[in-house]
Amino acid sequence: MAFIGVKDLTGEGIASTLLQFMSQFNLSLEKLRGHGYDGASSMSGRYEGVQAHISRLGPLVVYSHTSQATASISLSVNRVTFQ
């Protein structure tokens, strides 16, 4: 788990930061199968939220709304799970 500084708080900016972070650790979007965020429009917005940007780039990635105050992002790559 890591805390990542984000300068652009739009859905596109946060998605871009997330994708750059994944790239640094050789985590491929093609192997990502799920992502979940709270109800904030910058995260879950249908057209401009993070989930919309990620889903456009990775059509196999399933978005799930989470109602928890904190969300964890889990990536499963080649049978190794990062949380």
Buried (B, 14 or more C-beta within 10 A) or exposed (E): EEEEEEEEEBBBBBBBBBBEEBEEEEBEBEBBEEBBBEEEEBBBBEEBBBBBBBBEEBEEBEBEEBEEEEBEBEBBBEEEEEE
